[in-house]
Amino acid sequence: MCISDFSNCELVTLATSLAIAMSNQLSNEDIAVLSAFFTALGDNLAILSLEN
């Protein structure tokens, strides 16, 4: 199964579930660092997608 096979609703549910599961094991500082990292990752993926 490919990530593009998921519906928008399924992707939101997956992202929410992962965020909740990960946050239960991390400190607030670690959550902030991961948040910034994933924001940068998403921005870079968006830029790269425009080149292809």
mmJSON file of the N, C-alpha and C atoms, coordinates in Angstrom:
{"data_MODEL":{"atom_site":{
"group_PDB":["ATOM","ATOM","ATOM","ATOM","ATOM","ATOM","ATOM","ATOM","ATOM","ATOM","ATOM","ATOM","ATOM","ATOM","ATOM","ATOM","ATOM","ATOM","ATOM","ATOM","ATOM","ATOM","ATOM","ATOM","ATOM","ATOM","ATOM","ATOM","ATOM","ATOM","ATOM","ATOM","ATOM","ATOM","ATOM","ATOM","ATOM","ATOM","ATOM","ATOM","ATOM","ATOM","ATOM","ATOM","ATOM","ATOM","ATOM","ATOM","ATOM","ATOM","ATOM","ATOM","ATOM","ATOM","ATOM","ATOM","ATOM","ATOM","ATOM","ATOM","ATOM","ATOM","ATOM","ATOM","ATOM","ATOM","ATOM","ATOM","ATOM","ATOM","ATOM","ATOM","ATOM","ATOM","ATOM","ATOM","ATOM","ATOM","ATOM","ATOM","ATOM","ATOM","ATOM","ATOM","ATOM","ATOM","ATOM","ATOM","ATOM","ATOM","ATOM","ATOM","ATOM","ATOM","ATOM","ATOM","ATOM","ATOM","ATOM","ATOM","ATOM","ATOM","ATOM","ATOM","ATOM","ATOM","ATOM","ATOM","ATOM","ATOM","ATOM","ATOM","ATOM","ATOM","ATOM","ATOM","ATOM","ATOM","ATOM","ATOM","ATOM","ATOM","ATOM","ATOM","ATOM","ATOM","ATOM","ATOM","ATOM","ATOM","ATOM","ATOM","ATOM","ATOM","ATOM","ATOM","ATOM","ATOM","ATOM","ATOM","ATOM","ATOM","ATOM","ATOM","ATOM","ATOM","ATOM","ATOM","ATOM","ATOM","ATOM","ATOM","ATOM","ATOM","ATOM","ATOM"],
"id":[1,2,3,4,5,6,7,8,9,10,11,12,13,14,15,16,17,18,19,20,21,22,23,24,25,26,27,28,29,30,31,32,33,34,35,36,37,38,39,40,41,42,43,44,45,46,47,48,49,50,51,52,53,54,55,56,57,58,59,60,61,62,63,64,65,66,67,68,69,70,71,72,73,74,75,76,77,78,79,80,81,82,83,84,85,86,87,88,89,90,91,92,93,94,95,96,97,98,99,100,101,102,103,104,105,106,107,108,109,110,111,112,113,114,115,116,117,118,119,120,121,122,123,124,125,126,127,128,129,130,131,132,133,134,135,136,137,138,139,140,141,142,143,144,145,146,147,148,149,150,151,152,153,154,155,156],
"type_symbol":["N","C","C","N","C","C","N","C","C","N","C","C","N","C","C","N","C","C","N","C","C","N","C","C","N","C","C","N","C","C","N","C","C","N","C","C","N","C","C","N","C","C","N","C","C","N","C","C","N","C","C","N","C","C","N","C","C","N","C","C","N","C","C","N","C","C","N","C","C","N","C","C","N","C","C","N","C","C","N","C","C","N","C","C","N","C","C","N","C","C","N","C","C","N","C","C","N","C","C","N","C","C","N","C","C","N","C","C","N","C","C","N","C","C","N","C","C","N","C","C","N","C","C","N","C","C","N","C","C","N","C","C","N","C","C","N","C","C","N","C","C","N","C","C","N","C","C","N","C","C","N","C","C","N","C","C"],
"label_atom_id":["N","CA","C","N","CA","C","N","CA","C","N","CA","C","N","CA","C","N","CA","C","N","CA","C","N","CA","C","N","CA","C","N","CA","C","N","CA","C","N","CA","C","N","CA","C","N","CA","C","N","CA","C","N","CA","C","N","CA","C","N","CA","C","N","CA","C","N","CA","C","N","CA","C","N","CA","C","N","CA","C","N","CA","C","N","CA","C","N","CA","C","N","CA","C","N","CA","C","N","CA","C","N","CA","C","N","CA","C","N","CA","C","N","CA","C","N","CA","C","N","CA","C","N","CA","C","N","CA","C","N","CA","C","N","CA","C","N","CA","C","N","CA","C","N","CA","C","N","CA","C","N","CA","C","N","CA","C","N","CA","C","N","CA","C","N","CA","C","N","CA","C","N","CA","C","N","CA","C","N","CA","C"],
"label_alt_id":[null,null,null,null,null,null,null,null,null,null,null,null,null,null,null,null,null,null,null,null,null,null,null,null,null,null,null,null,null,null,null,null,null,null,null,null,null,null,null,null,null,null,null,null,null,null,null,null,null,null,null,null,null,null,null,null,null,null,null,null,null,null,null,null,null,null,null,null,null,null,null,null,null,null,null,null,null,null,null,null,null,null,null,null,null,null,null,null,null,null,null,null,null,null,null,null,null,null,null,null,null,null,null,null,null,null,null,null,null,null,null,null,null,null,null,null,null,null,null,null,null,null,null,null,null,null,null,null,null,null,null,null,null,null,null,null,null,null,null,null,null,null,null,null,null,null,null,null,null,null,null,null,null,null,null,null],
"label_comp_id":["MET","MET","MET","CYS","CYS","CYS","ILE","ILE","ILE","SER","SER","SER","ASP","ASP","ASP","PHE","PHE","PHE","SER","SER","SER","ASN","ASN","ASN","CYS","CYS","CYS","GLU","GLU","GLU","LEU","LEU","LEU","VAL","VAL","VAL","THR","THR","THR","LEU","LEU","LEU","ALA","ALA","ALA","THR","THR","THR","SER","SER","SER","LEU","LEU","LEU","ALA","ALA","ALA","ILE","ILE","ILE","ALA","ALA","ALA","MET","MET","MET","SER","SER","SER","ASN","ASN","ASN","GLN","GLN","GLN","LEU","LEU","LEU","SER","SER","SER","ASN","ASN","ASN","GLU","GLU","GLU","ASP","ASP","ASP","ILE","ILE","ILE","ALA","ALA","ALA","VAL","VAL","VAL","LEU","LEU","LEU","SER","SER","SER","ALA","ALA","ALA","PHE","PHE","PHE","PHE","PHE","PHE","THR","THR","THR","ALA","ALA","ALA","LEU","LEU","LEU","GLY","GLY","GLY","ASP","ASP","ASP","ASN","ASN","ASN","LEU","LEU","LEU","ALA","ALA","ALA","ILE","ILE","ILE","LEU","LEU","LEU","SER","SER","SER","LEU","LEU","LEU","GLU","GLU","GLU","ASN","ASN","ASN"],
"label_asym_id":["A","A","A","A","A","A","A","A","A","A","A","A","A","A","A","A","A","A","A","A","A","A","A","A","A","A","A","A","A","A","A","A","A","A","A","A","A","A","A","A","A","A","A","A","A","A","A","A","A","A","A","A","A","A","A","A","A","A","A","A","A","A","A","A","A","A","A","A","A","A","A","A","A","A","A","A","A","A","A","A","A","A","A","A","A","A","A","A","A","A","A","A","A","A","A","A","A","A","A","A","A","A","A","A","A","A","A","A","A","A","A","A","A","A","A","A","A","A","A","A","A","A","A","A","A","A","A","A","A","A","A","A","A","A","A","A","A","A","A","A","A","A","A","A","A","A","A","A","A","A","A","A","A","A","A","A"],
"label_entity_id":["1","1","1","1","1","1","1","1","1","1","1","1","1","1","1","1","1","1","1","1","1","1","1","1","1","1","1","1","1","1","1","1","1","1","1","1","1","1","1","1","1","1","1","1","1","1","1","1","1","1","1","1","1","1","1","1","1","1","1","1","1","1","1","1","1","1","1","1","1","1","1","1","1","1","1","1","1","1","1","1","1","1","1","1","1","1","1","1","1","1","1","1","1","1","1","1","1","1","1","1","1","1","1","1","1","1","1","1","1","1","1","1","1","1","1","1","1","1","1","1","1","1","1","1","1","1","1","1","1","1","1","1","1","1","1","1","1","1","1","1","1","1","1","1","1","1","1","1","1","1","1","1","1","1","1","1"],
"label_seq_id":[1,1,1,2,2,2,3,3,3,4,4,4,5,5,5,6,6,6,7,7,7,8,8,8,9,9,9,10,10,10,11,11,11,12,12,12,13,13,13,14,14,14,15,15,15,16,16,16,17,17,17,18,18,18,19,19,19,20,20,20,21,21,21,22,22,22,23,23,23,24,24,24,25,25,25,26,26,26,27,27,27,28,28,28,29,29,29,30,30,30,31,31,31,32,32,32,33,33,33,34,34,34,35,35,35,36,36,36,37,37,37,38,38,38,39,39,39,40,40,40,41,41,41,42,42,42,43,43,43,44,44,44,45,45,45,46,46,46,47,47,47,48,48,48,49,49,49,50,50,50,51,51,51,52,52,52],
"pdbx_PDB_ins_code":[null,null,null,null,null,null,null,null,null,null,null,null,null,null,null,null,null,null,null,null,null,null,null,null,null,null,null,null,null,null,null,null,null,null,null,null,null,null,null,null,null,null,null,null,null,null,null,null,null,null,null,null,null,null,null,null,null,null,null,null,null,null,null,null,null,null,null,null,null,null,null,null,null,null,null,null,null,null,null,null,null,null,null,null,null,null,null,null,null,null,null,null,null,null,null,null,null,null,null,null,null,null,null,null,null,null,null,null,null,null,null,null,null,null,null,null,null,null,null,null,null,null,null,null,null,null,null,null,null,null,null,null,null,null,null,null,null,null,null,null,null,null,null,null,null,null,null,null,null,null,null,null,null,null,null,null],
"Cartn_x":[0.842,0.0,0.884,0.506,1.256,0.555,1.331,0.753,-0.33,-0.207,-1.216,-2.523,-2.531,-3.757,-4.685,-4.156,-4.963,-5.856,-7.048,-7.916,-7.411,-7.892,-7.51,-7.854,-9.009,-9.467,-8.556,-8.167,-7.272,-5.896,-5.408,-4.107,-4.143,-5.224,-5.368,-5.442,-6.191,-6.315,-4.975,-4.237,-2.91,-1.964,-1.93,-1.043,-1.399,-2.686,-3.132,-2.759,-2.996,-2.677,-1.188,-0.369,1.085,1.554,0.998,1.385,1.051,-0.117,-0.526,0.358,0.592,1.42,2.841,3.412,4.779,4.868,3.878,3.944,3.851,3.255,3.153,4.514,5.489,6.806,7.884,7.527,8.525,8.282,9.349,9.222,8.686,8.238,7.754,8.844,10.081,11.196,11.407,11.36,11.531,10.393,9.187,8.041,8.243,8.737,8.981,10.046,11.11,12.178,11.644,10.909,10.341,9.348,8.574,7.632,8.35,9.409,10.192,10.832,11.338,11.963,10.967,9.788,8.804,8.248,8.18,7.776,8.803,10.085,11.15,11.144,10.967,10.913,9.766,8.597,7.441,7.652,8.235,8.513,9.483,10.514,11.494,10.891,10.054,9.38,8.483,7.796,6.935,7.749,8.892,9.763,10.283,10.723,11.239,10.163,8.936,7.86,7.601,7.929,7.721,8.724,9.88,10.931,10.689,9.874,9.675,8.511],
"Cartn_y":[-1.181,0.0,1.241,2.21,3.455,4.552,5.522,6.618,7.356,7.403,8.093,7.312,6.066,5.264,5.635,6.359,6.759,7.939,7.979,9.14,10.276,11.485,12.629,12.387,11.831,11.562,10.535,9.526,8.506,9.086,9.991,10.612,11.495,12.244,13.081,12.211,11.128,10.21,9.567,9.152,8.562,9.558,10.786,11.813,12.121,12.215,12.5,11.363,10.144,8.982,8.889,9.125,9.084,10.191,11.382,12.502,12.211,11.67,11.344,10.246,9.198,8.085,8.539,9.354,9.825,10.768,11.631,12.635,12.006,10.839,10.162,9.715,9.577,9.065,10.148,11.41,12.461,13.617,14.358,15.578,16.695,17.781,18.917,19.476,19.492,19.984,19.091,17.782,16.849,16.977,17.192,17.379,18.629,19.702,20.945,20.755,20.015,19.762,18.929,17.869,17.039,17.82,18.684,19.512,20.389,21.04,21.883,21.052,19.874,18.993,18.567,18.102,17.631,18.773,19.979,21.139,21.402,21.382,21.586,20.472,19.236,18.106,18.28,18.631,18.828,19.951,21.054,22.182,21.773,21.048,20.611,19.62,18.706,17.78,18.528,19.559,20.349,21.042,21.594,22.255,21.242,20.085,19.061,18.543,18.475,17.967,18.892,20.164,21.114,20.957,20.36,20.182,18.987,18.054,16.822,16.922],
"Cartn_z":[0.0,0.0,0.0,-0.784,-0.926,-0.118,0.33,1.133,0.354,-0.973,-1.786,-1.876,-1.42,-1.41,-0.254,0.746,1.892,1.526,2.092,1.902,2.792,2.537,3.357,4.821,5.05,6.424,7.106,6.371,6.925,7.244,6.404,6.659,7.905,8.073,9.267,10.51,10.436,11.566,11.9,10.877,11.089,11.739,11.222,11.781,13.227,13.524,14.888,15.833,15.398,16.23,16.517,15.489,15.678,16.616,16.465,17.331,18.787,19.02,20.392,20.966,20.19,20.662,20.959,20.072,20.28,21.47,21.632,22.704,24.089,24.169,25.467,25.992,25.106,25.494,25.546,25.26,25.126,26.079,26.354,27.154,26.258,26.877,26.1,25.187,25.664,24.852,23.634,23.842,22.728,21.718,22.2,21.309,20.449,21.055,20.318,19.249,19.583,18.614,17.455,17.753,16.675,15.827,16.46,15.718,14.706,15.134,14.224,13.126,13.489,12.496,11.428,11.856,10.888,10.035,10.598,9.802,8.707,9.073,8.082,7.042,7.486,6.569,5.572,6.066,5.191,4.206,4.668,3.77,2.672,3.041,2.04,1.054,1.529,0.614,-0.351,0.129,-0.75,-1.833,-1.454,-2.433,-3.457,-2.973,-3.875,-4.837,-4.37,-5.235,-6.415,-6.252,-7.337,-8.458,-8.149,-9.137,-10.047,-9.616,-10.397,-11.325],
"occupancy":[1.0,1.0,1.0,1.0,1.0,1.0,1.0,1.0,1.0,1.0,1.0,1.0,1.0,1.0,1.0,1.0,1.0,1.0,1.0,1.0,1.0,1.0,1.0,1.0,1.0,1.0,1.0,1.0,1.0,1.0,1.0,1.0,1.0,1.0,1.0,1.0,1.0,1.0,1.0,1.0,1.0,1.0,1.0,1.0,1.0,1.0,1.0,1.0,1.0,1.0,1.0,1.0,1.0,1.0,1.0,1.0,1.0,1.0,1.0,1.0,1.0,1.0,1.0,1.0,1.0,1.0,1.0,1.0,1.0,1.0,1.0,1.0,1.0,1.0,1.0,1.0,1.0,1.0,1.0,1.0,1.0,1.0,1.0,1.0,1.0,1.0,1.0,1.0,1.0,1.0,1.0,1.0,1.0,1.0,1.0,1.0,1.0,1.0,1.0,1.0,1.0,1.0,1.0,1.0,1.0,1.0,1.0,1.0,1.0,1.0,1.0,1.0,1.0,1.0,1.0,1.0,1.0,1.0,1.0,1.0,1.0,1.0,1.0,1.0,1.0,1.0,1.0,1.0,1.0,1.0,1.0,1.0,1.0,1.0,1.0,1.0,1.0,1.0,1.0,1.0,1.0,1.0,1.0,1.0,1.0,1.0,1.0,1.0,1.0,1.0,1.0,1.0,1.0,1.0,1.0,1.0],
"B_iso_or_equiv":[0.0,0.0,0.0,0.0,0.0,0.0,0.0,0.0,0.0,0.0,0.0,0.0,0.0,0.0,0.0,0.0,0.0,0.0,0.0,0.0,0.0,0.0,0.0,0.0,0.0,0.0,0.0,0.0,0.0,0.0,0.0,0.0,0.0,0.0,0.0,0.0,0.0,0.0,0.0,0.0,0.0,0.0,0.0,0.0,0.0,0.0,0.0,0.0,0.0,0.0,0.0,0.0,0.0,0.0,0.0,0.0,0.0,0.0,0.0,0.0,0.0,0.0,0.0,0.0,0.0,0.0,0.0,0.0,0.0,0.0,0.0,0.0,0.0,0.0,0.0,0.0,0.0,0.0,0.0,0.0,0.0,0.0,0.0,0.0,0.0,0.0,0.0,0.0,0.0,0.0,0.0,0.0,0.0,0.0,0.0,0.0,0.0,0.0,0.0,0.0,0.0,0.0,0.0,0.0,0.0,0.0,0.0,0.0,0.0,0.0,0.0,0.0,0.0,0.0,0.0,0.0,0.0,0.0,0.0,0.0,0.0,0.0,0.0,0.0,0.0,0.0,0.0,0.0,0.0,0.0,0.0,0.0,0.0,0.0,0.0,0.0,0.0,0.0,0.0,0.0,0.0,0.0,0.0,0.0,0.0,0.0,0.0,0.0,0.0,0.0,0.0,0.0,0.0,0.0,0.0,0.0],
"pdbx_formal_charge":[null,null,null,null,null,null,null,null,null,null,null,null,null,null,null,null,null,null,null,null,null,null,null,null,null,null,null,null,null,null,null,null,null,null,null,null,null,null,null,null,null,null,null,null,null,null,null,null,null,null,null,null,null,null,null,null,null,null,null,null,null,null,null,null,null,null,null,null,null,null,null,null,null,null,null,null,null,null,null,null,null,null,null,null,null,null,null,null,null,null,null,null,null,null,null,null,null,null,null,null,null,null,null,null,null,null,null,null,null,null,null,null,null,null,null,null,null,null,null,null,null,null,null,null,null,null,null,null,null,null,null,null,null,null,null,null,null,null,null,null,null,null,null,null,null,null,null,null,null,null,null,null,null,null,null,null],
"auth_seq_id":[1,1,1,2,2,2,3,3,3,4,4,4,5,5,5,6,6,6,7,7,7,8,8,8,9,9,9,10,10,10,11,11,11,12,12,12,13,13,13,14,14,14,15,15,15,16,16,16,17,17,17,18,18,18,19,19,19,20,20,20,21,21,21,22,22,22,23,23,23,24,24,24,25,25,25,26,26,26,27,27,27,28,28,28,29,29,29,30,30,30,31,31,31,32,32,32,33,33,33,34,34,34,35,35,35,36,36,36,37,37,37,38,38,38,39,39,39,40,40,40,41,41,41,42,42,42,43,43,43,44,44,44,45,45,45,46,46,46,47,47,47,48,48,48,49,49,49,50,50,50,51,51,51,52,52,52],
"auth_comp_id":["MET","MET","MET","CYS","CYS","CYS","ILE","ILE","ILE","SER","SER","SER","ASP","ASP","ASP","PHE","PHE","PHE","SER","SER","SER","ASN","ASN","ASN","CYS","CYS","CYS","GLU","GLU","GLU","LEU","LEU","LEU","VAL","VAL","VAL","THR","THR","THR","LEU","LEU","LEU","ALA","ALA","ALA","THR","THR","THR","SER","SER","SER","LEU","LEU","LEU","ALA","ALA","ALA","ILE","ILE","ILE","ALA","ALA","ALA","MET","MET","MET","SER","SER","SER","ASN","ASN","ASN","GLN","GLN","GLN","LEU","LEU","LEU","SER","SER","SER","ASN","ASN","ASN","GLU","GLU","GLU","ASP","ASP","ASP","ILE","ILE","ILE","ALA","ALA","ALA","VAL","VAL","VAL","LEU","LEU","LEU","SER","SER","SER","ALA","ALA","ALA","PHE","PHE","PHE","PHE","PHE","PHE","THR","THR","THR","ALA","ALA","ALA","LEU","LEU","LEU","GLY","GLY","GLY","ASP","ASP","ASP","ASN","ASN","ASN","LEU","LEU","LEU","ALA","ALA","ALA","ILE","ILE","ILE","LEU","LEU","LEU","SER","SER","SER","LEU","LEU","LEU","GLU","GLU","GLU","ASN","ASN","ASN"],
"auth_asym_id":["A","A","A","A","A","A","A","A","A","A","A","A","A","A","A","A","A","A","A","A","A","A","A","A","A","A","A","A","A","A","A","A","A","A","A","A","A","A","A","A","A","A","A","A","A","A","A","A","A","A","A","A","A","A","A","A","A","A","A","A","A","A","A","A","A","A","A","A","A","A","A","A","A","A","A","A","A","A","A","A","A","A","A","A","A","A","A","A","A","A","A","A","A","A","A","A","A","A","A","A","A","A","A","A","A","A","A","A","A","A","A","A","A","A","A","A","A","A","A","A","A","A","A","A","A","A","A","A","A","A","A","A","A","A","A","A","A","A","A","A","A","A","A","A","A","A","A","A","A","A","A","A","A","A","A","A"],
"auth_atom_id":["N","CA","C","N","CA","C","N","CA","C","N","CA","C","N","CA","C","N","CA","C","N","CA","C","N","CA","C","N","CA","C","N","CA","C","N","CA","C","N","CA","C","N","CA","C","N","CA","C","N","CA","C","N","CA","C","N","CA","C","N","CA","C","N","CA","C","N","CA","C","N","CA","C","N","CA","C","N","CA","C","N","CA","C","N","CA","C","N","CA","C","N","CA","C","N","CA","C","N","CA","C","N","CA","C","N","CA","C","N","CA","C","N","CA","C","N","CA","C","N","CA","C","N","CA","C","N","CA","C","N","CA","C","N","CA","C","N","CA","C","N","CA","C","N","CA","C","N","CA","C","N","CA","C","N","CA","C","N","CA","C","N","CA","C","N","CA","C","N","CA","C","N","CA","C","N","CA","C","N","CA","C"],
"pdbx_PDB_model_num":[1,1,1,1,1,1,1,1,1,1,1,1,1,1,1,1,1,1,1,1,1,1,1,1,1,1,1,1,1,1,1,1,1,1,1,1,1,1,1,1,1,1,1,1,1,1,1,1,1,1,1,1,1,1,1,1,1,1,1,1,1,1,1,1,1,1,1,1,1,1,1,1,1,1,1,1,1,1,1,1,1,1,1,1,1,1,1,1,1,1,1,1,1,1,1,1,1,1,1,1,1,1,1,1,1,1,1,1,1,1,1,1,1,1,1,1,1,1,1,1,1,1,1,1,1,1,1,1,1,1,1,1,1,1,1,1,1,1,1,1,1,1,1,1,1,1,1,1,1,1,1,1,1,1,1,1]
}}}
